[in-house]
Amino acid sequence: MAVGEIELDGSVLVIKRIHVRYTLVVDDGVDTARIDRVMGIYADRCPVHRSISGCIDFTDEIELRPRG
């Protein structure tokens, strides 16, 4: 799920911030350290993030849910 915060810049609506929340369903015993590593580097490889970084503040979080 992504949420954007929009503000008026003069008389124009502008996206100022985007927050993305990932929900990942995982099996018992999954290597959460690997998930943390991926979350730490994926943005550098994401075309959308690379296109908007510097223009729009971007934050993210991940929620791990057990399968079952």
N, C-alpha and C positions, 0 to 999 in steps of 0.2 A: 504494500500500500504506500502510495506517495501522497504527501500533502504539500501544497505550495502556498506560500504566503504572498499575497498580492497587495501592493500599496499604490497610491496615487503619486505619480511623479509629474507635477504640474497638473495637466488634465488628462494624462495617459495612465492607464493601469499597467503596472510593471511587476513581473515576478521578482521578488527580492530573495526569497528563501525556499528551498525544497528540502523536505525531510522524508527519507525513505525508510520504511520498516519492513524488513524481510522476516517471514515466518518459515522456519525450516523444521519439517517433521523428521526426527532422527530415531534410529534404532538404539537399543541399549548398548552401551560400550563404544559408541561412536567416538572417534578422536576429535574432541572439541578443540584441541590446540590447532589442528589442521584448519578447522573452520575459522578460528580466530586469525590465522595467518592469511587465509584467502580474503577475509573481510578487510585486512590491513593493506592489501595490494590490489584488489580488483578495480578500484576506481581509476588507477593509473592506466588500466587496459580498456576501460569503457569509453567508447567514442562519445556517448552523450555527456558523460561527466567531463571528459577532456574538453568538449566544445563549450560547456557552460561555466567551467571553473574559472574563477576570476571575475565573472559577471554576476553570478548568482551564488549565494551562500548555500552549500550543500552539506547536509548531515545525514547520517544513517545509523541504524541499529538493527540487531538481529534478535529474534526470539526463537529459542529452540524448544520444540514441543516433542514429548516422547510419542513414539508410534504406539497406537493401541487404542 
